[in-house]
Amino acid sequence: MRNLKLSARMALSFAFVTVMSTGIVALATYREMRPMLLEAVEITLIDTSRILASGLAESFETKKSMSGAIEEFRLSLKRMLATKFPVRNSADQDSHHQLRIFVTDERGTLLFDNRGKEPPGRDFSRWRDIALTLKGQYGARATRENPDDPATSIHFISAPVLSNGKLIGVVSIGKPVDSVATQIQRNKFRIALIFVLTLLLSIPLAYIASKLIARPIDRLKDYVLRRANGETVPLPRLANDEIGALSESFEDLREKLEGKKYIETYVHNLTHEMKSPLTGILGASELLARKQDHSESSPLSQETRIRLLENIQSEAKRLHMLAEKLLELASLEARATENLKRESFDLALLIDEVLDSFHAQSSALSVRLHNECKDSVSLYAERFLVWQSVANLIQNALEFSPKEGGNVTVRVEPLNDGTIKLLVEDEGKGFPDYALSRASERFFSTERPRTGKKSSGLGLSFVHQVMSVHGGELSLRNRTPRGASIELLFRT
């Protein structure tokens, strides 16, 4: 259970609660069904017994004798049995055949049995329903035809026969419990069917409900994971509820942690990058400013002084370039996706412009530049940032090209889903394996084959940031047999 997804656990929990609650209701309904049906039968017997008692009293007053009233009562029952009434089912059809009707006089002596099994004159005054009625109380009893079988129980209700307020007899009506059992069995099947249908419906409904609840959590989880992997993605828009409040708390925490980490990493890397040129400037300036003492055989030559000054100037330019690159990157990192100045432009024309700007440098290095994007390709993005990104990739490719020259090729491949792929390929040694995953990190750099020196390590970091704010991707790979390929993926 602990290894299941949250949505699966919620679905199982909802289904379990639904099944348990429905099962409890079904069981309670089934248990209460028998007393309820028996009570309904009892109320019906009460009404029937009173109607029959009233009819007997009226016949007695008409016939002026109990025997005449009994005979008219017998004929009425015979006509009822001979009449064919519309029925709902077999239970209705057999209902009137199951009735037990007894009539006694004011002493409890049997005068009439509708089934003719009990002889007239038998003393019924000891039967509980009749005895209570003779005493002026509510008369009811339950008698088993088979003492060992509860299903053979018959419920009897008695009503007094009154003439001018005087008790002249008792009518007792009984009905077997098995007629109620038939209804209970039929309703038991219906309850079981409802329970099964509820079970079948609860599982998909519980799954849908769990998905609706877990969906914002999944979106928040995906956002956190993508942020942890370094992707620049916007905070998902969630409802103004507990999960929405949690997402805002995550975002606040992320900004604080990233801000702290950014400052620590920035200061550490900047200090590391500035250390080398500052050391060179400090060493050269100390040599130039050092006074010649008597132990020195000769002062610094003019050629040495010029070389030291050139070293100071070179390292100062390196610091200046580092500062400019950092400012560009910081400015780009501060921009949001919605602040981009997007426009539609021809990507092939932009590549021509970038390659033209590197014509002199590539000629000096004996590197040939090729634009294999001959057809017009429209791209909707901020043109200035795309121009700078392509320029950084061309500069990077020139620096890694072999000393004997080589080729740098730019390709553009429009894909079927509307994505545009831009490739910059060189014929250098490629990236070391350890550098492929770190090449876009800020200040990370490897030695250039032409100079043996490292760059500022901000070029690919800048390109990575440009692709992030555009919702695209930057990927690097080594080519076979030699060279590197840098891919920009624009999603339009």
Secondary structure, DSSP 8 states (H G I E B T S, - for coil): -TTS-HHHHHHHHHHHHHHHHHHHHHHHHHHHHHHHHHHHHHHHHHHHHHHHHHHHHHHHHHHSSHHHHHHHHHHHHHHHHHS----SSHHHHHHGGG-EEEEEETT-BEEEETTS-S-TT-B-TTSHHHHHHHTTS-EEEEEESSTT-GGGEEEEEEEEEEETTEEEEEEEEEEETHHHHHHHHHHHHHHHHHHHHHHHHHHHHHHHHHHHHHHHHHHHHHHHHHHHTT---------SSHHHHHHHHHHHHHHHHHHHHHHHHHHHHHHHHHHHHHHHHHHHHHHHH----TT-SS---HHHHHHHHHHHHHHHHHHHHHHHHHHHHHHHHT--GGG---EEEEHHHHHHHHHHHTHHHHHHTTEEEEE---S--EEEE-HHHHHHHHHHHHHHHHHHS-TT-EEEEEEEEE-TTS-EEEEEE--S----GGGTTTTTSTT-----TTTS----S-HHHHHHHHHHHTT-EEEEEE-SSS-EEEEEEE--
